[in-house]
Amino acid sequence: MGTRYLTVKAFAERADMNPEVVRRLCRRGDIKARRISNARNSPYRIPEAELDQLGVPA
């Protein structure tokens, strides 16, 4: 089974965080995330497993 990815909005809702805080953590590398393309404004996709890193049950 493959890795499930969440949008910033979905991740923020499940982690009870502000989406802008999630984006900032992604930029700093505190949350391992991928961009959909190489474009600078490309949205992040975050592995569902990163919720565990924050102590949030998946």
MMTF fields as JSON, N, C-alpha, C and O atoms, coordinates in Angstrom:
{
  "mmtfVersion": "1.0.0",
  "mmtfProducer": "UNKNOWN",
  "numBonds": 231,
  "numAtoms": 232,
  "numGroups": 58,
  "numChains": 1,
  "numModels": 1,
  "chainsPerModel": [1],
  "groupsPerChain": [58],
  "chainIdList": ["A"],
  "bondAtomList": [4, 2, 8, 6, 12, 10, 16, 14, 20, 18, 24, 22, 28, 26, 32, 30, 36, 34, 40, 38, 44, 42, 48, 46, 52, 50, 56, 54, 60, 58, 64, 62, 68, 66, 72, 70, 76, 74, 80, 78, 84, 82, 88, 86, 92, 90, 96, 94, 100, 98, 104, 102, 108, 106, 112, 110, 116, 114, 120, 118, 124, 122, 128, 126, 132, 130, 136, 134, 140, 138, 144, 142, 148, 146, 152, 150, 156, 154, 160, 158, 164, 162, 168, 166, 172, 170, 176, 174, 180, 178, 184, 182, 188, 186, 192, 190, 196, 194, 200, 198, 204, 202, 208, 206, 212, 210, 216, 214, 220, 218, 224, 222, 228, 226],
  "bondOrderList": [1, 1, 1, 1, 1, 1, 1, 1, 1, 1, 1, 1, 1, 1, 1, 1, 1, 1, 1, 1, 1, 1, 1, 1, 1, 1, 1, 1, 1, 1, 1, 1, 1, 1, 1, 1, 1, 1, 1, 1, 1, 1, 1, 1, 1, 1, 1, 1, 1, 1, 1, 1, 1, 1, 1, 1, 1],
  "groupList": [{"groupName": "MET", "atomNameList": ["N", "CA", "C", "O"], "elementList": ["N", "C", "C", "O"], "formalChargeList": [0, 0, 0, 0], "bondAtomList": [1, 0, 2, 1, 3, 2], "bondOrderList": [1, 1, 2], "singleLetterCode": "M", "chemCompType": "L-PEPTIDE LINKING"}, {"groupName": "GLY", "atomNameList": ["N", "CA", "C", "O"], "elementList": ["N", "C", "C", "O"], "formalChargeList": [0, 0, 0, 0], "bondAtomList": [1, 0, 2, 1, 3, 2], "bondOrderList": [1, 1, 2], "singleLetterCode": "G", "chemCompType": "PEPTIDE LINKING"}, {"groupName": "THR", "atomNameList": ["N", "CA", "C", "O"], "elementList": ["N", "C", "C", "O"], "formalChargeList": [0, 0, 0, 0], "bondAtomList": [1, 0, 2, 1, 3, 2], "bondOrderList": [1, 1, 2], "singleLetterCode": "T", "chemCompType": "L-PEPTIDE LINKING"}, {"groupName": "ARG", "atomNameList": ["N", "CA", "C", "O"], "elementList": ["N", "C", "C", "O"], "formalChargeList": [0, 0, 0, 0], "bondAtomList": [1, 0, 2, 1, 3, 2], "bondOrderList": [1, 1, 2], "singleLetterCode": "R", "chemCompType": "L-PEPTIDE LINKING"}, {"groupName": "TYR", "atomNameList": ["N", "CA", "C", "O"], "elementList": ["N", "C", "C", "O"], "formalChargeList": [0, 0, 0, 0], "bondAtomList": [1, 0, 2, 1, 3, 2], "bondOrderList": [1, 1, 2], "singleLetterCode": "Y", "chemCompType": "L-PEPTIDE LINKING"}, {"groupName": "LEU", "atomNameList": ["N", "CA", "C", "O"], "elementList": ["N", "C", "C", "O"], "formalChargeList": [0, 0, 0, 0], "bondAtomList": [1, 0, 2, 1, 3, 2], "bondOrderList": [1, 1, 2], "singleLetterCode": "L", "chemCompType": "L-PEPTIDE LINKING"}, {"groupName": "VAL", "atomNameList": ["N", "CA", "C", "O"], "elementList": ["N", "C", "C", "O"], "formalChargeList": [0, 0, 0, 0], "bondAtomList": [1, 0, 2, 1, 3, 2], "bondOrderList": [1, 1, 2], "singleLetterCode": "V", "chemCompType": "L-PEPTIDE LINKING"}, {"groupName": "LYS", "atomNameList": ["N", "CA", "C", "O"], "elementList": ["N", "C", "C", "O"], "formalChargeList": [0, 0, 0, 0], "bondAtomList": [1, 0, 2, 1, 3, 2], "bondOrderList": [1, 1, 2], "singleLetterCode": "K", "chemCompType": "L-PEPTIDE LINKING"}, {"groupName": "ALA", "atomNameList": ["N", "CA", "C", "O"], "elementList": ["N", "C", "C", "O"], "formalChargeList": [0, 0, 0, 0], "bondAtomList": [1, 0, 2, 1, 3, 2], "bondOrderList": [1, 1, 2], "singleLetterCode": "A", "chemCompType": "L-PEPTIDE LINKING"}, {"groupName": "PHE", "atomNameList": ["N", "CA", "C", "O"], "elementList": ["N", "C", "C", "O"], "formalChargeList": [0, 0, 0, 0], "bondAtomList": [1, 0, 2, 1, 3, 2], "bondOrderList": [1, 1, 2], "singleLetterCode": "F", "chemCompType": "L-PEPTIDE LINKING"}, {"groupName": "GLU", "atomNameList": ["N", "CA", "C", "O"], "elementList": ["N", "C", "C", "O"], "formalChargeList": [0, 0, 0, 0], "bondAtomList": [1, 0, 2, 1, 3, 2], "bondOrderList": [1, 1, 2], "singleLetterCode": "E", "chemCompType": "L-PEPTIDE LINKING"}, {"groupName": "ASP", "atomNameList": ["N", "CA", "C", "O"], "elementList": ["N", "C", "C", "O"], "formalChargeList": [0, 0, 0, 0], "bondAtomList": [1, 0, 2, 1, 3, 2], "bondOrderList": [1, 1, 2], "singleLetterCode": "D", "chemCompType": "L-PEPTIDE LINKING"}, {"groupName": "ASN", "atomNameList": ["N", "CA", "C", "O"], "elementList": ["N", "C", "C", "O"], "formalChargeList": [0, 0, 0, 0], "bondAtomList": [1, 0, 2, 1, 3, 2], "bondOrderList": [1, 1, 2], "singleLetterCode": "N", "chemCompType": "L-PEPTIDE LINKING"}, {"groupName": "PRO", "atomNameList": ["N", "CA", "C", "O"], "elementList": ["N", "C", "C", "O"], "formalChargeList": [0, 0, 0, 0], "bondAtomList": [1, 0, 2, 1, 3, 2], "bondOrderList": [1, 1, 2], "singleLetterCode": "P", "chemCompType": "L-PEPTIDE LINKING"}, {"groupName": "CYS", "atomNameList": ["N", "CA", "C", "O"], "elementList": ["N", "C", "C", "O"], "formalChargeList": [0, 0, 0, 0], "bondAtomList": [1, 0, 2, 1, 3, 2], "bondOrderList": [1, 1, 2], "singleLetterCode": "C", "chemCompType": "L-PEPTIDE LINKING"}, {"groupName": "ILE", "atomNameList": ["N", "CA", "C", "O"], "elementList": ["N", "C", "C", "O"], "formalChargeList": [0, 0, 0, 0], "bondAtomList": [1, 0, 2, 1, 3, 2], "bondOrderList": [1, 1, 2], "singleLetterCode": "I", "chemCompType": "L-PEPTIDE LINKING"}, {"groupName": "SER", "atomNameList": ["N", "CA", "C", "O"], "elementList": ["N", "C", "C", "O"], "formalChargeList": [0, 0, 0, 0], "bondAtomList": [1, 0, 2, 1, 3, 2], "bondOrderList": [1, 1, 2], "singleLetterCode": "S", "chemCompType": "L-PEPTIDE LINKING"}, {"groupName": "GLN", "atomNameList": ["N", "CA", "C", "O"], "elementList": ["N", "C", "C", "O"], "formalChargeList": [0, 0, 0, 0], "bondAtomList": [1, 0, 2, 1, 3, 2], "bondOrderList": [1, 1, 2], "singleLetterCode": "Q", "chemCompType": "L-PEPTIDE LINKING"}],
  "groupTypeList": [0, 1, 2, 3, 4, 5, 2, 6, 7, 8, 9, 8, 10, 3, 8, 11, 0, 12, 13, 10, 6, 6, 3, 3, 5, 14, 3, 3, 1, 11, 15, 7, 8, 3, 3, 15, 16, 12, 8, 3, 12, 16, 13, 4, 3, 15, 13, 10, 8, 10, 5, 11, 17, 5, 1, 6, 13, 8],
  "groupIdList": [1, 2, 3, 4, 5, 6, 7, 8, 9, 10, 11, 12, 13, 14, 15, 16, 17, 18, 19, 20, 21, 22, 23, 24, 25, 26, 27, 28, 29, 30, 31, 32, 33, 34, 35, 36, 37, 38, 39, 40, 41, 42, 43, 44, 45, 46, 47, 48, 49, 50, 51, 52, 53, 54, 55, 56, 57, 58],
  "secStructList": [7, 7, 7, 7, 3, 3, 3, 2, 2, 2, 2, 2, 2, 2, 2, 6, 7, 7, 2, 2, 2, 2, 2, 2, 2, 2, 2, 2, 6, 1, 1, 7, 7, 3, 3, 1, 1, 1, 1, 6, 6, 7, 7, 3, 3, 3, 3, 6, 6, 2, 2, 2, 2, 6, 6, 7, 7, 7],
  "xCoordList": [0.842, 0.0, 0.89, 1.88, 0.553, 1.367, 1.141, 0.227, 1.987, 1.887, 0.731, 0.559, -0.065, -1.159, -0.642, 0.051, -0.987, -0.572, -1.776, -2.87, -1.557, -2.614, -2.28, -1.11, -3.306, -3.09, -2.746, -2.933, -2.246, -1.935, -3.197, -3.157, -4.302, -5.562, -5.999, -6.369, -5.959, -6.375, -5.44, -5.893, -4.141, -3.169, -3.42, -3.415, -3.64, -3.866, -5.125, -5.131, -6.176, -7.418, -7.216, -7.681, -6.525, -6.318, -5.354, -5.475, -4.389, -3.421, -3.882, -3.183, -5.052, -5.603, -4.603, -4.274, -4.13, -3.169, -3.674, -4.565, -3.111, -3.399, -2.651, -1.483, -3.279, -2.595, -1.302, -0.354, -1.251, -0.024, 1.127, 2.282, 0.822, 1.849, 2.376, 3.581, 1.478, 1.892, 2.803, 3.831, 2.445, 3.304, 4.687, 5.703, 4.711, 5.986, 6.843, 8.049, 6.232, 6.96, 7.487, 8.569, 6.72, 7.171, 8.378, 9.357, 8.304, 9.426, 10.694, 11.79, 10.543, 11.714, 12.247, 13.371, 11.45, 11.873, 11.485, 11.889, 10.713, 10.267, 9.22, 9.106, 8.461, 7.525, 8.023, 8.239, 8.205, 8.657, 7.493, 6.496, 7.622, 6.555, 7.139, 8.336, 6.294, 6.689, 5.884, 4.756, 6.476, 5.747, 5.27, 5.912, 4.142, 3.577, 4.454, 4.594, 5.049, 5.953, 7.121, 7.209, 7.999, 9.164, 8.851, 9.706, 7.651, 7.289, 7.322, 6.959, 7.753, 7.894, 6.568, 6.534, 5.488, 4.187, 3.386, 2.184, 4.05, 3.387, 2.951, 3.715, 1.741, 1.274, 2.023, 2.537, 2.063, 2.699, 1.733, 0.516, 2.296, 1.573, 2.397, 3.61, 1.712, 2.386, 2.002, 0.815, 2.986, 2.656, 1.842, 2.129, 0.845, -0.013, 0.799, 0.426, 1.902, 2.755, 3.361, 3.771, 3.426, 3.977, 3.088, 3.556, 1.828, 0.959, 1.504, 1.419, 2.067, 2.642, 3.819, 4.021, 4.589, 5.737, 5.292, 6.038, 4.08, 3.539, 2.753, 2.266, 2.633, 1.89, 0.398, -0.366, -0.038, -1.462, -1.803, -1.154, -2.795, -3.156, -3.694, -4.532, -3.213, -3.61, -4.936, -5.425],
  "yCoordList": [-1.169, 0.0, 1.236, 1.282, 2.23, 3.422, 4.438, 4.317, 5.421, 6.499, 7.413, 7.78, 7.783, 8.731, 10.127, 10.344, 11.067, 12.448, 13.328, 13.101, 14.336, 15.279, 16.664, 17.018, 17.436, 18.836, 19.584, 19.065, 20.794, 21.611, 21.832, 21.749, 22.111, 22.357, 21.126, 21.241, 19.951, 18.724, 18.395, 17.978, 18.582, 18.329, 19.271, 18.85, 20.548, 21.552, 21.234, 21.382, 20.802, 20.465, 19.284, 19.306, 18.263, 17.073, 17.334, 16.728, 18.241, 18.565, 19.731, 20.124, 20.285, 21.438, 22.598, 23.161, 22.936, 24.018, 24.961, 24.611, 26.147, 27.096, 26.65, 26.271, 26.679, 26.255, 27.031, 26.467, 28.302, 29.073, 28.576, 28.607, 28.122, 27.538, 26.249, 25.993, 25.445, 24.204, 24.529, 23.877, 25.524, 25.916, 26.355, 26.01, 27.116, 27.587, 26.411, 26.389, 25.438, 24.255, 23.448, 22.865, 23.418, 22.733, 23.451, 22.813, 24.782, 25.559, 25.377, 25.289, 25.318, 25.166, 23.738, 23.5, 22.791, 21.398, 20.64, 19.49, 21.258, 20.583, 19.514, 18.525, 19.721, 18.721, 18.322, 19.175, 17.022, 16.537, 16.598, 15.895, 17.433, 17.62, 17.646, 17.87, 17.417, 17.473, 18.547, 18.854, 19.102, 20.032, 19.247, 18.289, 19.667, 18.977, 19.171, 18.255, 20.355, 20.621, 21.451, 21.723, 21.842, 22.633, 24.118, 24.895, 24.517, 25.927, 26.401, 25.661, 27.621, 28.169, 28.226, 28.038, 28.479, 28.591, 27.287, 27.282, 26.204, 24.911, 24.485, 24.65, 23.942, 23.549, 22.331, 21.502, 22.254, 21.125, 19.953, 20.131, 18.758, 17.542, 16.902, 16.733, 16.551, 16.084, 14.637, 14.311, 13.759, 12.367, 12.276, 12.97, 11.431, 11.262, 10.852, 11.179, 10.141, 9.686, 10.837, 10.65, 12.032, 13.19, 13.595, 14.255, 13.208, 13.47, 12.785, 13.33, 11.585, 10.844, 11.611, 11.587, 12.283, 13.041, 14.163, 14.561, 14.662, 15.721, 15.158, 15.909, 13.844, 13.221, 13.199, 13.015, 13.387, 13.376, 11.987, 11.532, 11.3, 9.987, 10.085, 10.937, 9.217, 9.23, 8.642, 8.573],
  "zCoordList": [0.0, 0.0, 0.0, 0.73, -0.803, -0.942, 0.164, 0.98, 0.161, 1.126, 0.772, -0.39, 1.771, 1.558, 1.859, 2.853, 0.993, 1.156, 1.448, 0.931, 2.287, 2.657, 2.128, 1.981, 1.846, 1.496, 2.784, 3.884, 2.633, 3.804, 4.637, 5.864, 3.976, 4.685, 5.479, 6.648, 4.85, 5.523, 6.688, 7.754, 6.483, 7.544, 8.716, 9.873, 8.41, 9.452, 10.257, 11.479, 9.591, 10.288, 11.23, 12.37, 10.754, 11.585, 12.729, 13.793, 12.517, 13.565, 14.432, 15.366, 14.129, 14.845, 14.847, 15.891, 13.639, 13.452, 12.375, 11.601, 12.326, 11.27, 10.007, 10.104, 8.829, 7.599, 7.326, 6.78, 7.693, 7.454, 8.326, 7.903, 9.527, 10.395, 9.761, 9.776, 9.21, 8.545, 7.365, 7.187, 6.56, 5.426, 5.905, 5.302, 6.99, 7.533, 7.996, 7.749, 8.662, 9.105, 7.918, 7.987, 6.838, 5.617, 5.017, 4.631, 4.941, 4.382, 5.199, 4.645, 6.532, 7.407, 7.42, 7.862, 6.94, 6.93, 8.19, 8.362, 9.071, 10.282, 9.983, 10.706, 8.916, 8.409, 7.03, 6.169, 6.825, 5.52, 4.545, 4.709, 3.541, 2.567, 1.165, 0.981, 0.195, -1.213, -1.909, -1.524, -2.925, -3.788, -5.004, -5.435, -5.542, -6.698, -7.928, -8.739, -8.076, -9.2, -8.673, -7.476, -9.56, -9.169, -9.042, -8.616, -9.4, -9.326, -7.87, -6.956, -7.675, -6.324, -5.577, -4.361, -6.284, -5.631, -5.667, -5.401, -5.991, -6.04, -4.632, -3.681, -4.485, -3.152, -2.608, -3.359, -1.293, -0.615, -0.5, -0.449, -0.462, -0.091, 1.016, 0.895, 2.092, 3.292, 3.561, 3.583, 3.768, 4.081, 5.372, 6.348, 5.366, 6.521, 7.759, 8.886, 7.544, 8.643, 9.431, 10.576, 8.833, 9.536, 10.717, 11.644, 10.687, 11.843, 13.083, 14.184, 12.91, 14.032, 14.636, 15.85, 13.795, 14.275, 15.221, 16.116, 15.016, 15.864, 17.042, 17.887, 17.095, 18.177, 17.958, 18.906, 16.702, 16.361, 15.823, 14.882, 16.386, 15.853, 14.434, 14.14, 13.56, 12.153, 11.963, 10.835]
}
